[in-house]
Amino acid sequence: MSSVALALRVHAPEYLERFGDRVPLGHRKVLGCITRCRTGELGGVQFQCDSCGSDHWVGRSCGNRHCPNCQKNKTSDWLAKQTDRLLPVHHFLVTFTVPEELRSLLRSNQREGYAAILLVAAKRSAT
């Protein structure tokens, strides 16, 4: 089964080796939590089935707020709440790619930069 945790278990070591100290400590902690979630590295719980008497071992969850496994229910609840608030109109996503040379300027002047991008897009769509 494919999962974010599995992808991180495979690729995070190489990512951390490549970028090393440039990865903030908080990000490294999150990666560590998610990659250990439900693997047994955080301990586990043993359950016994009332019907058949079989023992079932389950690895503990990390509980990290960034973990998609641990926060799945909260995410679903949040998404349902947001969906209920949507207007009954068609929605779509627009993605703007900014040239690399302008990205740092845009990050430091977001209000003006995004306003300019949307203004240009509106003018182009009107023609």
Secondary structure as GFF3:
##gff-version 3
##sequence-region A 1 127
A	DSSP	alpha_helix	4	19	.	.	.	ID=ss1
A	DSSP	three_ten_helix	20	22	.	.	.	ID=ss2
A	DSSP	alpha_helix	25	36	.	.	.	ID=ss3
A	DSSP	beta_strand	44	48	.	.	.	ID=ss4
A	DSSP	beta_strand	55	59	.	.	.	ID=ss5
A	DSSP	alpha_helix	72	85	.	.	.	ID=ss6
A	DSSP	alpha_helix	100	108	.	.	.	ID=ss7
A	DSSP	alpha_helix	110	126	.	.	.	ID=ss8
###
